[in-house]
Amino acid sequence: MKKDERTKYQTWDSLPDTLTANHISQFLQISRRRVYELFQIHVEEGGIPNFEIGASKRVTKKDFKKWISSRMKEKNNTNS
């Protein structure tokens, strides 16, 4: 993968409506392995909501935005 492809997804507008682990890892600048670990955690416990298409995991952009917001709120609540 070329360097410019690794840094392609850095803004909300650059993300497609249906995300892969690769999109999320690029956006959050974490490993794909960590994204898959977050997929396995129950949403109520902080995992990323996802659905399967065959053996592939996908996330809607809307659910990903909600997940990011909830993580930020949780962080702000623990710092208050």
KEKE-3310 file (N, C-alpha, C; in steps of 0.2 Angstrom, whole numbers, plus 5000, padded with zeros to 4 digits):
npx = (5004:5003:5010:5001:4989:4987:4984:4973:4960:4955:4946:4929:4921:4929:4927:4918:4900:4898:4909:4925:4937:4949:4947:4943:4954:4963:4958:4957:4970:4975:4980:4974:4971:4968:4956:4948:4948:4940:4928:4924:4921:4907:4895:4889:4899:4909:4913:4915:4900:4895:4892:4890:4895:4895:4910:4916:4917:4908:4904:4892:4894:4886:4884:4897:4901:4892:4898:4911:4907:4901:4912:4919:4911:4911:4924:4925:4916:4922:4933:4927)
npy = (4994:5011:5026:5037:5031:5025:5036:5042:5042:5053:5063:5066:5068:5061:5048:5033:5028:5016:5007:4999:4988:4993:5006:5012:5010:5018:5030:5032:5030:5018:5001:4988:4976:4980:4986:4975:4969:4978:4976:4964:4966:4968:4981:4988:4988:4996:4992:4993:4995:4984:4975:4959:4954:4941:4934:4946:4961:4975:4993:5005:5022:5031:5024:5023:5036:5039:5030:5036:5048:5044:5038:5050:5057:5048:5049:5062:5063:5055:5063:5073)
npz = (5000:4996:5003:5002:5001:5013:5021:5017:5022:5032:5036:5041:5029:5020:5022:5017:5016:5021:5031:5032:5041:5038:5033:5046:5054:5047:5049:5063:5066:5071:5073:5061:5067:5080:5078:5074:5086:5093:5086:5091:5104:5115:5111:5121:5130:5125:5112:5094:5084:5072:5057:5048:5032:5023:5027:5030:5040:5043:5045:5048:5043:5050:5063:5067:5069:5080:5089:5091:5096:5108:5115:5117:5125:5136:5140:5144:5154:5164:5167:5173)
capx = (5000:5007:5009:4995:4983:4986:4982:4967:4954:4957:4941:4922:4919:4933:4925:4912:4895:4900:4916:4929:4941:4954:4945:4943:4961:4967:4954:4959:4977:4977:4980:4968:4970:4964:4949:4945:4947:4935:4923:4923:4918:4900:4894:4888:4906:4913:4915:4912:4895:4896:4888:4894:4893:4899:4915:4918:4914:4907:4901:4889:4897:4882:4886:4904:4900:4889:4903:4916:4904:4900:4919:4921:4907:4913:4930:4923:4912:4927:4937:4923)
capy = (5000:5017:5030:5042:5027:5024:5042:5044:5043:5057:5067:5063:5068:5057:5041:5031:5027:5009:5007:4992:4989:4997:5013:5014:5010:5024:5036:5032:5029:5012:4995:4985:4971:4983:4987:4969:4967:4982:4973:4958:4968:4970:4988:4991:4988:5000:4990:4996:4992:4981:4969:4955:4953:4935:4934:4953:4965:4982:4998:5011:5029:5034:5021:5025:5043:5038:5027:5041:5053:5040:5037:5056:5058:5044:5052:5069:5061:5052:5068:5079)
capz = (5000:4995:5009:5001:5002:5020:5024:5013:5026:5038:5038:5040:5022:5015:5023:5013:5020:5024:5032:5033:5047:5035:5034:5053:5056:5044:5052:5070:5066:5075:5068:5059:5072:5086:5075:5074:5093:5095:5083:5095:5111:5115:5110:5128:5134:5121:5106:5088:5081:5066:5054:5043:5025:5023:5032:5031:5045:5040:5050:5045:5045:5056:5069:5068:5072:5086:5093:5092:5101:5115:5118:5119:5131:5142:5142:5147:5161:5169:5169:5177)
cpx = (5004:5005:5003:4989:4982:4983:4976:4961:4955:4951:4934:4920:4923:4930:4918:4906:4895:4907:4919:4933:4947:4953:4945:4950:4965:4964:4957:4966:4979:4977:4974:4966:4966:4957:4945:4943:4941:4928:4920:4920:4911:4899:4893:4894:4911:4916:4911:4906:4896:4891:4892:4891:4898:4904:4918:4914:4913:4903:4898:4893:4893:4883:4893:4904:4897:4894:4908:4913:4903:4907:4921:4917:4909:4919:4929:4920:4917:4932:4934:4924)
cpy = (5006:5022:5035:5038:5026:5030:5045:5046:5047:5062:5063:5062:5063:5049:5039:5030:5020:5008:5000:4994:4993:5004:5016:5015:5016:5030:5037:5032:5024:5006:4992:4979:4974:4984:4981:4967:4972:4979:4967:4960:4970:4978:4991:4991:4992:4998:4993:4992:4990:4976:4965:4954:4947:4935:4941:4957:4972:4986:5003:5018:5032:5031:5022:5032:5043:5035:5032:5046:5050:5039:5044:5058:5055:5047:5058:5068:5059:5058:5074:5078)
cpz = (5000:5001:5008:5002:5009:5024:5021:5017:5033:5040:5037:5033:5018:5016:5019:5018:5024:5025:5033:5039:5044:5035:5041:5055:5053:5048:5059:5071:5071:5070:5067:5064:5078:5084:5076:5081:5095:5092:5088:5102:5110:5115:5117:5132:5130:5114:5100:5085:5074:5063:5049:5036:5023:5028:5034:5036:5042:5046:5046:5047:5051:5062:5071:5072:5079:5091:5095:5097:5108:5118:5121:5125:5137:5145:5146:5154:5166:5171:5173:5184)
residu = (MET:LYS:LYS:ASP:GLU:ARG:THR:LYS:TYR:GLN:THR:TRP:ASP:SER:LEU:PRO:ASP:THR:LEU:THR:ALA:ASN:HIS:ILE:SER:GLN:PHE:LEU:GLN:ILE:SER:ARG:ARG:ARG:VAL:TYR:GLU:LEU:PHE:GLN:ILE:HIS:VAL:GLU:GLU:GLY:GLY:ILE:PRO:ASN:PHE:GLU:ILE:GLY:ALA:SER:LYS:ARG:VAL:THR:LYS:LYS:ASP:PHE:LYS:LYS:TRP:ILE:SER:SER:ARG:MET:LYS:GLU:LYS:ASN:ASN:THR:ASN:SER)
# end
